[in-house]
């Protein structure tokens, strides 16, 4: 696993880097196929924020911890990642068991968004996956929606969390 430790508004000392690497490297025990871990340590006034992004077979697992001490922030983010990895592995096992069973998804149109400016632009690779896999990825990233390429149709789809905690799937019509 390739571990990248960077600092924003803080100098990453060798001791801090080795502590972060030691905490993140232990996740190899749970998942042997982690290709990369990006650790970003930042300081804003008296808050130390640590963000970690793990790349596992095209799946992203993300967590962040914010405390008054940088070492406790690393500990907090490691605990969150451990919970998310266990959840991911449980879903993988459950997904394998239920493979072949079709789950009906409800369709719902998006409401028009409020007019505003674009303040952030992200680019990422779209990996073909099923709506179930996309829902799992969305859960791991702790987001309300996820854009993906549907492996059945080859079209770009959006899966999102509804207010009733179920999922909605948006598919383009030709």
TORPA-4810 file (N, C-alpha, C, O; in nm, 3 decimals):
<nodes>
NODE_1_0.085_-0.118_0.000_0.000_0.000_0.000_0.089_0.124_0.000_0.187_0.132_0.074_X
NODE_2_0.054_0.219_-0.085_0.126_0.345_-0.095_0.057_0.447_-0.005_-0.059_0.481_-0.027_X
NODE_3_0.128_0.496_0.097_0.071_0.593_0.191_0.135_0.729_0.164_0.257_0.744_0.170_X
NODE_4_0.050_0.828_0.133_0.096_0.964_0.105_0.047_1.053_0.219_-0.073_1.065_0.241_X
NODE_5_0.140_1.116_0.290_0.105_1.206_0.400_0.143_1.347_0.360_0.260_1.375_0.331_X
NODE_6_0.044_1.436_0.357_0.070_1.576_0.322_0.015_1.667_0.431_-0.073_1.627_0.508_X
NODE_7_0.067_1.787_0.438_0.022_1.884_0.538_-0.022_2.013_0.476_0.040_2.062_0.381_X
NODE_8_-0.130_2.069_0.529_-0.177_2.202_0.488_-0.164_2.294_0.609_-0.225_2.269_0.713_X
NODE_9_-0.088_2.396_0.595_-0.063_2.493_0.702_0.006_2.429_0.822_-0.003_2.479_0.934_X
NODE_10_0.074_2.317_0.799_0.148_2.248_0.904_0.263_2.173_0.840_0.249_2.114_0.732_X
NODE_11_0.377_2.174_0.908_0.491_2.097_0.860_0.477_1.956_0.914_0.461_1.935_1.034_X
NODE_12_0.484_1.859_0.825_0.471_1.719_0.865_0.609_1.671_0.909_0.698_1.649_0.826_X
NODE_13_0.626_1.654_1.039_0.754_1.608_1.094_0.768_1.458_1.069_0.668_1.389_1.047_X
NODE_14_0.890_1.406_1.072_0.909_1.262_1.054_0.832_1.179_1.157_0.779_1.072_1.125_X
NODE_15_0.825_1.228_1.283_0.752_1.156_1.387_0.602_1.151_1.355_0.538_1.048_1.371_X
NODE_16_0.548_1.264_1.310_0.406_1.272_1.276_0.376_1.182_1.155_0.274_1.112_1.152_X
NODE_17_0.465_1.185_1.056_0.446_1.104_0.937_0.450_0.955_0.971_0.366_0.878_0.924_X
NODE_18_0.545_0.914_1.053_0.556_0.771_1.088_0.437_0.727_1.172_0.390_0.614_1.158_X
NODE_19_0.385_0.815_1.260_0.268_0.782_1.341_0.146_0.760_1.252_0.072_0.663_1.269_X
NODE_20_0.125_0.851_1.156_0.013_0.840_1.064_0.027_0.714_0.978_-0.071_0.642_0.958_X
NODE_21_0.147_0.689_0.927_0.169_0.571_0.844_0.144_0.443_0.921_0.087_0.347_0.869_X
NODE_22_0.188_0.440_1.048_0.169_0.321_1.132_0.020_0.294_1.154_-0.024_0.179_1.147_X
NODE_23_-0.057_0.400_1.180_-0.201_0.384_1.204_-0.276_0.339_1.079_-0.369_0.259_1.087_X
NODE_24_-0.235_0.390_0.963_-0.305_0.357_0.838_-0.258_0.222_0.785_-0.338_0.149_0.726_X
NODE_25_-0.132_0.189_0.804_-0.079_0.063_0.751_-0.146_-0.059_0.812_-0.147_-0.166_0.751_X
NODE_26_-0.202_-0.045_0.931_-0.265_-0.161_0.996_-0.393_-0.204_0.925_-0.443_-0.314_0.951_X
NODE_27_-0.447_-0.121_0.837_-0.569_-0.159_0.764_-0.540_-0.264_0.657_-0.633_-0.321_0.600_X
NODE_28_-0.412_-0.289_0.630_-0.375_-0.398_0.539_-0.421_-0.533_0.594_-0.443_-0.628_0.518_X
NODE_29_-0.434_-0.542_0.726_-0.483_-0.666_0.788_-0.627_-0.695_0.748_-0.664_-0.810_0.726_X
NODE_30_-0.708_-0.590_0.738_-0.850_-0.605_0.706_-0.872_-0.621_0.556_-0.948_-0.707_0.512_X
NODE_31_-0.806_-0.536_0.479_-0.820_-0.537_0.332_-0.681_-0.545_0.271_-0.600_-0.454_0.287_X
NODE_32_-0.654_-0.653_0.202_-0.521_-0.669_0.143_-0.505_-0.595_0.010_-0.394_-0.581_-0.040_X
NODE_33_-0.615_-0.548_-0.046_-0.608_-0.487_-0.179_-0.619_-0.334_-0.176_-0.671_-0.274_-0.271_X
NODE_34_-0.572_-0.270_-0.070_-0.569_-0.123_-0.063_-0.451_-0.078_-0.149_-0.337_-0.112_-0.120_X
NODE_35_-0.479_0.000_-0.254_-0.372_0.043_-0.343_-0.304_0.170_-0.294_-0.183_0.186_-0.307_X
NODE_36_-0.384_0.262_-0.237_-0.327_0.390_-0.197_-0.405_0.448_-0.080_-0.526_0.430_-0.069_X
NODE_37_-0.333_0.517_0.008_-0.395_0.589_0.119_-0.340_0.731_0.118_-0.219_0.751_0.125_X
NODE_38_-0.429_0.828_0.108_-0.388_0.969_0.107_-0.430_1.030_0.239_-0.549_1.039_0.270_X
NODE_39_-0.330_1.074_0.319_-0.355_1.134_0.450_-0.323_1.282_0.438_-0.212_1.320_0.402_X
NODE_40_-0.422_1.367_0.470_-0.402_1.511_0.465_-0.422_1.568_0.604_-0.529_1.552_0.664_X
NODE_41_-0.320_1.632_0.656_-0.324_1.691_0.791_-0.329_1.841_0.774_-0.245_1.899_0.705_X
NODE_42_-0.427_1.905_0.837_-0.437_2.051_0.826_-0.468_2.112_0.962_-0.520_2.046_1.052_X
NODE_43_-0.434_2.240_0.975_-0.458_2.314_1.099_-0.534_2.441_1.066_-0.496_2.516_0.976_X
NODE_44_-0.643_2.464_1.138_-0.720_2.588_1.129_-0.740_2.639_1.270_-0.815_2.580_1.348_X
NODE_45_-0.675_2.747_1.304_-0.674_2.801_1.440_-0.627_2.693_1.537_-0.511_2.653_1.532_X
NODE_46_-0.715_2.646_1.624_-0.674_2.545_1.722_-0.731_2.407_1.690_-0.727_2.317_1.773_X
NODE_47_-0.782_2.392_1.568_-0.841_2.264_1.528_-0.744_2.191_1.436_-0.695_2.247_1.337_X
NODE_48_-0.718_2.067_1.468_-0.634_1.982_1.383_-0.726_1.885_1.311_-0.801_1.809_1.373_X
NODE_49_-0.720_1.888_1.180_-0.808_1.805_1.097_-0.723_1.706_1.018_-0.625_1.743_0.954_X
NODE_50_-0.763_1.579_1.025_-0.694_1.474_0.949_-0.797_1.407_0.859_-0.899_1.358_0.907_X
NODE_51_-0.770_1.406_0.729_-0.857_1.340_0.631_-0.780_1.224_0.570_-0.662_1.237_0.537_X
NODE_52_-0.848_1.110_0.555_-0.786_0.993_0.494_-0.877_0.942_0.384_-0.998_0.930_0.402_X
NODE_53_-0.817_0.912_0.269_-0.889_0.856_0.156_-0.819_0.727_0.116_-0.703_0.729_0.074_X
NODE_54_-0.890_0.613_0.131_-0.835_0.484_0.093_-0.892_0.443_-0.042_-1.012_0.456_-0.065_X
NODE_55_-0.807_0.394_-0.131_-0.851_0.345_-0.262_-0.839_0.193_-0.261_-0.729_0.138_-0.252_X
NODE_56_-0.955_0.126_-0.272_-0.962_-0.020_-0.264_-1.036_-0.072_-0.387_-1.158_-0.058_-0.395_X
NODE_57_-0.965_-0.131_-0.481_-1.028_-0.190_-0.601_-1.126_-0.094_-0.669_-1.234_-0.137_-0.709_X
NODE_58_-1.092_0.032_-0.682_-1.181_0.128_-0.747_-1.285_0.186_-0.653_-1.360_0.276_-0.692_X
NODE_59_-1.292_0.137_-0.529_-1.385_0.188_-0.428_-1.309_0.285_-0.339_-1.194_0.259_-0.304_X
NODE_60_-1.372_0.395_-0.304_-1.309_0.494_-0.218_-1.372_0.489_-0.079_-1.494_0.488_-0.066_X
NODE_61_-1.288_0.486_0.023_-1.335_0.491_0.161_-1.271_0.614_0.223_-1.149_0.630_0.221_X
NODE_62_-1.356_0.703_0.277_-1.308_0.832_0.324_-1.354_0.856_0.467_-1.464_0.818_0.505_X
NODE_63_-1.267_0.920_0.547_-1.303_0.959_0.684_-1.222_1.080_0.723_-1.116_1.107_0.666_X
NODE_64_-1.273_1.154_0.823_-1.199_1.269_0.874_-1.219_1.280_1.023_-1.323_1.241_1.077_X
NODE_65_-1.119_1.333_1.090_-1.126_1.354_1.234_-1.077_1.493_1.268_-0.976_1.538_1.216_X
NODE_66_-1.151_1.562_1.356_-1.115_1.698_1.395_-1.111_1.705_1.547_-1.213_1.682_1.613_X
NODE_67_-0.994_1.736_1.603_-0.979_1.753_1.748_-0.881_1.867_1.773_-0.836_1.933_1.680_X
NODE_68_-0.848_1.888_1.899_-0.753_1.992_1.936_-0.609_1.946_1.924_-0.518_2.029_1.925_X
NODE_69_-0.586_1.816_1.912_-0.450_1.761_1.903_-0.438_1.679_1.776_-0.529_1.603_1.742_X
NODE_70_-0.326_1.692_1.706_-0.310_1.625_1.577_-0.304_1.473_1.594_-0.355_1.399_1.510_X
NODE_71_-0.242_1.425_1.701_-0.231_1.281_1.722_-0.367_1.219_1.756_-0.398_1.109_1.710_X
NODE_72_-0.447_1.289_1.834_-0.581_1.236_1.864_-0.670_1.243_1.741_-0.762_1.162_1.728_X
NODE_73_-0.646_1.338_1.650_-0.720_1.343_1.525_-0.687_1.222_1.439_-0.776_1.166_1.374_X
NODE_74_-0.561_1.182_1.438_-0.520_1.063_1.363_-0.586_0.940_1.423_-0.634_0.853_1.350_X
NODE_75_-0.588_0.932_1.556_-0.654_0.819_1.624_-0.803_0.814_1.591_-0.857_0.707_1.564_X
NODE_76_-0.868_0.930_1.593_-1.012_0.937_1.566_-1.043_0.892_1.423_-1.137_0.816_1.401_X
NODE_77_-0.964_0.939_1.326_-0.989_0.902_1.187_-0.960_0.753_1.166_-1.026_0.688_1.084_X
NODE_78_-0.864_0.697_1.238_-0.834_0.554_1.228_-0.952_0.472_1.280_-0.986_0.369_1.221_X
NODE_79_-1.013_0.516_1.389_-1.131_0.446_1.444_-1.247_0.451_1.345_-1.316_0.351_1.324_X
NODE_80_-1.269_0.567_1.285_-1.378_0.581_1.187_-1.353_0.492_1.066_-1.445_0.426_1.017_X
NODE_81_-1.229_0.489_1.019_-1.196_0.404_0.904_-1.216_0.257_0.936_-1.263_0.180_0.853_X
NODE_82_-1.180_0.218_1.058_-1.196_0.078_1.098_-1.344_0.038_1.092_-1.377_-0.070_1.043_X
NODE_83_-1.432_0.126_1.142_-1.577_0.099_1.137_-1.625_0.091_0.992_-1.704_0.003_0.958_X
NODE_84_-1.577_0.183_0.907_-1.621_0.184_0.768_-1.571_0.062_0.692_-1.642_0.008_0.608_X
NODE_85_-1.450_0.018_0.721_-1.396_-0.100_0.653_-1.474_-0.224_0.694_-1.504_-0.309_0.610_X
NODE_86_-1.506_-0.236_0.822_-1.587_-0.350_0.867_-1.723_-0.349_0.799_-1.773_-0.453_0.757_X
NODE_87_-1.784_-0.230_0.789_-1.913_-0.215_0.724_-1.902_-0.254_0.576_-1.990_-0.322_0.522_X
NODE_88_-1.794_-0.213_0.511_-1.770_-0.244_0.370_-1.757_-0.395_0.351_-1.817_-0.451_0.259_X
NODE_89_-1.681_-0.460_0.437_-1.661_-0.604_0.424_-1.791_-0.680_0.448_-1.819_-0.778_0.380_X
NODE_90_-1.873_-0.634_0.545_-2.003_-0.697_0.570_-2.093_-0.683_0.449_-2.164_-0.778_0.412_X
NODE_91_-2.091_-0.567_0.386_-2.175_-0.545_0.268_-2.127_-0.629_0.151_-2.208_-0.676_0.071_X
NODE_92_-1.995_-0.647_0.139_-1.942_-0.731_0.033_-1.991_-0.874_0.049_-2.033_-0.937_-0.049_X
NODE_93_-1.988_-0.925_0.170_-2.033_-1.062_0.197_-2.183_-1.072_0.170_-2.228_-1.168_0.107_X
NODE_94_-2.260_-0.974_0.218_-2.405_-0.974_0.196_-2.437_-0.961_0.047_-2.531_-1.023_-0.002_X
NODE_95_-2.358_-0.881_-0.024_-2.380_-0.860_-0.168_-2.355_-0.991_-0.245_-2.428_-1.024_-0.338_X
NODE_96_-2.251_-1.064_-0.205_-2.220_-1.191_-0.271_-2.330_-1.293_-0.247_-2.364_-1.371_-0.336_X
NODE_97_-2.387_-1.292_-0.127_-2.493_-1.388_-0.095_-2.620_-1.358_-0.172_-2.691_-1.450_-0.214_X
NODE_98_-2.650_-1.229_-0.191_-2.775_-1.191_-0.257_-2.757_-1.170_-0.408_-2.849_-1.122_-0.474_X
NODE_99_-2.641_-1.206_-0.463_-2.615_-1.187_-0.606_-2.717_-1.266_-0.687_-2.745_-1.382_-0.657_X
NODE_100_-2.771_-1.205_-0.788_-2.869_-1.271_-0.871_-3.012_-1.232_-0.836_-3.102_-1.248_-0.918_X
NODE_101_-3.034_-1.182_-0.716_-3.168_-1.137_-0.677_-3.184_-0.992_-0.721_-3.099_-0.908_-0.693_X
NODE_102_-3.292_-0.963_-0.788_-3.316_-0.827_-0.836_-3.387_-0.746_-0.729_-3.484_-0.792_-0.669_X
NODE_103_-3.337_-0.624_-0.706_-3.399_-0.534_-0.610_-3.462_-0.420_-0.688_-3.390_-0.346_-0.755_X
NODE_104_-3.595_-0.403_-0.683_-3.658_-0.295_-0.759_-3.620_-0.158_-0.701_-3.624_-0.137_-0.580_X
NODE_105_-3.584_-0.068_-0.790_-3.551_0.068_-0.750_-3.659_0.163_-0.799_-3.707_0.149_-0.912_X
NODE_106_-3.698_0.259_-0.716_-3.799_0.355_-0.758_-3.731_0.472_-0.830_-3.620_0.511_-0.796_X
NODE_107_-3.800_0.526_-0.930_-3.746_0.640_-1.004_-3.815_0.767_-0.957_-3.935_0.768_-0.929_X
NODE_108_-3.737_0.873_-0.949_-3.793_1.001_-0.907_-3.713_1.113_-0.972_-3.590_1.107_-0.974_X
NODE_109_-3.779_1.214_-1.023_-3.709_1.325_-1.089_-3.650_1.417_-0.983_-3.706_1.435_-0.875_X
NODE_110_-3.535_1.478_-1.018_-3.472_1.573_-0.927_-3.546_1.706_-0.934_-3.592_1.747_-1.040_X
NODE_111_-3.558_1.773_-0.821_-3.616_1.906_-0.817_-3.513_2.005_-0.870_-3.393_1.984_-0.853_X
NODE_112_-3.558_2.113_-0.934_-3.460_2.210_-0.984_-3.380_2.270_-0.868_-3.436_2.308_-0.765_X
NODE_113_-3.249_2.278_-0.886_-3.161_2.329_-0.781_-3.167_2.481_-0.776_-3.201_2.547_-0.875_X
NODE_114_-3.133_2.535_-0.659_-3.127_2.680_-0.646_-3.010_2.732_-0.730_-2.909_2.664_-0.746_X
NODE_115_-3.027_2.852_-0.782_-2.923_2.910_-0.865_-2.808_2.955_-0.776_-2.831_3.022_-0.675_X
NODE_116_-2.687_2.920_-0.811_-2.568_2.958_-0.735_-2.446_2.946_-0.823_-2.457_2.922_-0.944_X
NODE_117_-2.329_2.963_-0.763_-2.206_2.953_-0.841_-2.140_2.819_-0.810_-2.160_2.759_-0.705_X
NODE_118_-2.061_2.776_-0.904_-1.982_2.655_-0.885_-1.858_2.696_-0.806_-1.778_2.778_-0.852_X
NODE_119_-1.842_2.638_-0.687_-1.728_2.675_-0.604_-1.624_2.564_-0.597_-1.512_2.585_-0.549_X
NODE_120_-1.660_2.444_-0.645_-1.565_2.332_-0.643_-1.590_2.245_-0.764_-1.704_2.218_-0.800_X
NODE_121_-1.482_2.200_-0.826_-1.492_2.115_-0.943_-1.412_1.988_-0.916_-1.293_1.995_-0.885_X
NODE_122_-1.477_1.872_-0.927_-1.409_1.745_-0.904_-1.414_1.661_-1.029_-1.514_1.662_-1.102_X
NODE_123_-1.306_1.589_-1.055_-1.300_1.495_-1.167_-1.260_1.361_-1.109_-1.168_1.353_-1.028_X
NODE_124_-1.329_1.257_-1.152_-1.292_1.124_-1.107_-1.331_1.021_-1.211_-1.417_1.045_-1.295_X
NODE_125_-1.267_0.908_-1.203_-1.289_0.800_-1.297_-1.419_0.728_-1.263_-1.443_0.695_-1.147_X
NODE_126_-1.501_0.705_-1.364_-1.627_0.633_-1.343_-1.604_0.485_-1.370_-1.575_0.446_-1.483_X
NODE_127_-1.619_0.404_-1.267_-1.601_0.260_-1.281_-1.737_0.197_-1.304_-1.830_0.226_-1.228_X
NODE_128_-1.753_0.113_-1.405_-1.882_0.047_-1.425_-1.918_-0.039_-1.304_-1.836_-0.118_-1.257_X
NODE_129_-2.041_-0.022_-1.253_-2.086_-0.098_-1.136_-2.237_-0.107_-1.136_-2.306_-0.033_-1.207_X
NODE_130_-2.288_-0.198_-1.056_-2.432_-0.213_-1.043_-2.485_-0.106_-0.948_-2.408_-0.048_-0.872_X
NODE_131_-2.616_-0.079_-0.951_-2.673_0.018_-0.856_-2.649_-0.021_-0.710_-2.633_0.067_-0.625_X
NODE_132_-2.647_-0.151_-0.679_-2.619_-0.196_-0.542_-2.477_-0.160_-0.500_-2.455_-0.114_-0.388_X
NODE_133_-2.381_-0.180_-0.591_-2.243_-0.144_-0.562_-2.230_0.008_-0.545_-2.155_0.054_-0.459_X
NODE_134_-2.302_0.084_-0.628_-2.298_0.230_-0.619_-2.355_0.277_-0.485_-2.303_0.371_-0.425_X
NODE_135_-2.462_0.212_-0.439_-2.520_0.247_-0.308_-2.419_0.221_-0.197_-2.406_0.300_-0.104_X
NODE_136_-2.348_0.109_-0.208_-2.246_0.076_-0.108_-2.134_0.179_-0.111_-2.086_0.222_-0.006_X
NODE_137_-2.090_0.219_-0.231_-1.985_0.320_-0.245_-2.031_0.453_-0.187_-1.953_0.521_-0.120_X
NODE_138_-2.156_0.491_-0.212_-2.211_0.616_-0.159_-2.209_0.613_-0.007_-2.176_0.713_0.057_X
NODE_139_-2.246_0.499_0.052_-2.245_0.484_0.198_-2.103_0.500_0.252_-2.083_0.566_0.354_X
NODE_140_-2.005_0.439_0.185_-1.867_0.445_0.232_-1.812_0.587_0.227_-1.732_0.626_0.312_X
NODE_141_-1.854_0.663_0.127_-1.809_0.802_0.116_-1.891_0.896_0.204_-1.858_1.013_0.218_X
NODE_142_-1.999_0.843_0.263_-2.088_0.922_0.349_-2.143_1.044_0.275_-2.142_1.155_0.326_X
NODE_143_-2.192_1.020_0.153_-2.250_1.125_0.070_-2.399_1.099_0.049_-2.447_0.990_0.079_X
NODE_144_-2.471_1.198_-0.002_-2.614_1.185_-0.027_-2.644_1.139_-0.169_-2.757_1.101_-0.199_X
NODE_145_-2.544_1.142_-0.257_-2.563_1.095_-0.394_-2.431_1.042_-0.448_-2.325_1.067_-0.392_X
NODE_146_-2.441_0.966_-0.558_-2.321_0.910_-0.620_-2.346_0.893_-0.769_-2.450_0.840_-0.809_X
NODE_147_-2.252_0.939_-0.851_-2.261_0.929_-0.996_-2.176_0.809_-1.039_-2.062_0.795_-0.995_X
NODE_148_-2.232_0.723_-1.125_-2.159_0.604_-1.167_-2.204_0.560_-1.305_-2.307_0.606_-1.355_X
NODE_149_-2.126_0.472_-1.368_-2.163_0.412_-1.495_-2.230_0.279_-1.466_-2.171_0.192_-1.401_X
NODE_150_-2.352_0.262_-1.513_-2.427_0.139_-1.491_-2.365_0.028_-1.574_-2.350_0.041_-1.696_X
NODE_151_-2.329_-0.083_-1.508_-2.261_-0.190_-1.582_-2.355_-0.266_-1.676_-2.308_-0.335_-1.766_X
NODE_152_-2.487_-0.255_-1.657_-2.582_-0.321_-1.747_-2.605_-0.240_-1.874_-2.598_-0.294_-1.985_X
NODE_153_-2.632_-0.110_-1.857_-2.668_-0.026_-1.971_-2.550_0.052_-2.029_-2.554_0.093_-2.145_X
NODE_154_-2.444_0.072_-1.950_-2.332_0.152_-1.995_-2.357_0.302_-1.985_-2.272_0.382_-2.023_X
NODE_155_-2.474_0.340_-1.934_-2.511_0.481_-1.920_-2.467_0.537_-1.784_-2.446_0.461_-1.689_X
NODE_156_-2.453_0.668_-1.777_-2.422_0.733_-1.651_-2.552_0.745_-1.570_-2.652_0.795_-1.621_X
NODE_157_-2.550_0.699_-1.447_-2.665_0.703_-1.356_-2.626_0.777_-1.230_-2.508_0.797_-1.200_X
NODE_158_-2.728_0.820_-1.155_-2.708_0.883_-1.025_-2.794_0.809_-0.924_-2.913_0.788_-0.946_X
NODE_159_-2.732_0.769_-0.814_-2.808_0.710_-0.704_-2.804_0.811_-0.590_-2.701_0.873_-0.566_X
NODE_160_-2.915_0.828_-0.521_-2.921_0.928_-0.415_-3.005_0.876_-0.298_-3.087_0.786_-0.313_X
NODE_161_-2.981_0.936_-0.181_-3.056_0.901_-0.061_-3.180_0.988_-0.053_-3.174_1.111_-0.061_X
NODE_162_-3.293_0.920_-0.038_-3.420_0.991_-0.024_-3.443_1.029_0.122_-3.372_0.981_0.211_X
NODE_163_-3.538_1.115_0.146_-3.566_1.159_0.283_-3.613_1.045_0.373_-3.594_1.050_0.494_X
NODE_164_-3.674_0.941_0.313_-3.720_0.827_0.391_-3.609_0.722_0.411_-3.637_0.609_0.451_X
NODE_165_-3.483_0.761_0.382_-3.363_0.678_0.395_-3.355_0.563_0.297_-3.267_0.477_0.311_X
NODE_166_-3.443_0.558_0.198_-3.431_0.463_0.089_-3.345_0.528_-0.019_-3.297_0.640_0.000_X
NODE_167_-3.325_0.459_-0.130_-3.243_0.513_-0.237_-3.328_0.541_-0.360_-3.427_0.472_-0.384_X
NODE_168_-3.289_0.641_-0.437_-3.349_0.669_-0.566_-3.242_0.651_-0.673_-3.124_0.675_-0.648_X
NODE_169_-3.284_0.610_-0.792_-3.192_0.590_-0.903_-3.238_0.675_-1.020_-3.354_0.666_-1.061_X
NODE_170_-3.150_0.757_-1.073_-3.182_0.839_-1.188_-3.109_0.781_-1.308_-2.986_0.769_-1.309_X
NODE_171_-3.189_0.745_-1.411_-3.134_0.688_-1.533_-3.175_0.775_-1.651_-3.289_0.822_-1.655_X
NODE_172_-3.084_0.798_-1.747_-3.122_0.879_-1.864_-3.216_0.801_-1.957_-3.207_0.678_-1.968_X
NODE_173_-3.305_0.873_-2.024_-3.398_0.814_-2.119_-3.351_0.852_-2.258_-3.321_0.969_-2.285_X
NODE_174_-3.345_0.755_-2.345_-3.299_0.782_-2.483_-3.414_0.823_-2.571_-3.395_0.850_-2.690_X
</nodes>
